[in-house]
Amino acid sequence: QVQLVESGGGLVQAGGSLRLSCAASGRDFSSYAMAWFRQAPGKERDFVATISRSGSSTYYAGSLKGRFTISRDNKNTVYLQMNLLKPEDTAVYYCAAHRTFMVLTPHTYAYWGQGTQVTVSS
């Protein structure tokens, strides 16, 4: 079992930055690849980024690469650094855990956080 708690969301102006954190509790955090997804009102939950169990490999949604950076530490936390934010980045951001790296669809992720709201004003 893994419990995930996101934090760091908020209101920011276009062009600004935010860093989201996802704190994991439970056993075997290092056994899980981690990912961030986001969901805007009325839309599906979309893949943002994922990081391997060791942290040595990452993968991003094409439109976000270069602005977003995913990382993880050895204290059970995964981060999402978001730069040059745009109004279209407004969404609830979720972290999720999976035994397999490079799973880009949300349906098979067993563990999810509650989400953190990111709002980017123009």
QUIHU-V799615 format. One record per residue. N is the residue number from 1. RES is the residue in one letter. SS is DSSP state (H for helix, E for strand, - for the rest). D_FIRST is the distance of its C-alpha to the first C-alpha in Angstrom with 1 decimal. Layout:
N:RES:SS:D_FIRST, N:RES:SS:D_FIRST
This chain:
1:Q:-:0.0, 2:V:E:3.8, 3:Q:E:6.7, 4:L:E:10.0, 5:V:E:13.5, 6:E:E:16.6, 7:S:E:20.1, 8:G:-:23.5, 9:G:-:24.8, 10:G:E:28.3, 11:L:E:31.8, 12:V:E:33.6, 13:Q:E:36.9, 14:A:-:37.3, 15:G:-:37.5, 16:G:-:35.2, 17:S:-:31.9, 18:L:E:28.5, 19:R:E:25.5, 20:L:E:22.1, 21:S:E:19.2, 22:C:E:15.4, 23:A:E:13.7, 24:A:E:10.1, 25:S:E:8.5, 26:G:E:5.9, 27:R:-:6.8, 28:D:-:8.5, 29:F:H:9.3, 30:S:H:12.5, 31:S:H:11.3, 32:Y:-:10.8, 33:A:E:13.9, 34:M:E:14.1, 35:A:E:16.4, 36:W:E:18.4, 37:F:E:19.8, 38:R:E:22.4, 39:Q:E:24.0, 40:A:-:27.6, 41:P:-:29.1, 42:G:-:30.0, 43:K:-:28.5, 44:E:-:25.7, 45:R:E:22.6, 46:D:E:23.7, 47:F:E:22.4, 48:V:E:23.2, 49:A:E:22.0, 50:T:E:19.5, 51:I:E:19.0, 52:S:-:18.2, 53:R:-:15.9, 54:S:-:18.9, 55:G:-:20.3, 56:S:-:23.5, 57:S:-:23.5, 58:T:E:23.4, 59:Y:E:24.5, 60:Y:E:25.8, 61:A:-:27.2, 62:G:-:30.9, 63:S:-:32.3, 64:L:-:30.0, 65:K:E:30.5, 66:G:-:32.6, 67:R:-:31.7, 68:F:E:27.9, 69:T:E:26.1, 70:I:E:22.4, 71:S:E:21.4, 72:R:E:18.7, 73:D:-:19.2, 74:N:-:18.0, 75:K:-:16.7, 76:N:-:13.5, 77:T:E:15.5, 78:V:E:16.8, 79:Y:E:20.1, 80:L:E:22.4, 81:Q:E:26.1, 82:M:E:28.2, 83:N:-:32.0, 84:L:-:35.0, 85:L:-:33.2, 86:K:-:35.0, 87:P:H:35.1, 88:E:H:33.4, 89:D:H:30.3, 90:T:-:29.9, 91:A:E:26.6, 92:V:E:23.2, 93:Y:E:21.0, 94:Y:E:17.3, 95:C:E:14.8, 96:A:E:12.3, 97:A:E:10.2, 98:H:E:11.2, 99:R:-:11.7, 100:T:-:15.3, 101:F:-:17.7, 102:M:-:20.3, 103:V:-:18.8, 104:L:-:21.0, 105:T:-:20.4, 106:P:H:17.7, 107:H:H:17.5, 108:T:H:15.0, 109:Y:-:12.4, 110:A:-:9.2, 111:Y:E:8.0, 112:W:E:11.0, 113:G:-:12.6, 114:Q:-:15.4, 115:G:-:18.1, 116:T:E:21.0, 117:Q:E:24.6, 118:V:E:27.0, 119:T:E:30.6, 120:V:E:33.4, 121:S:E:36.9, 122:S:-:39.9
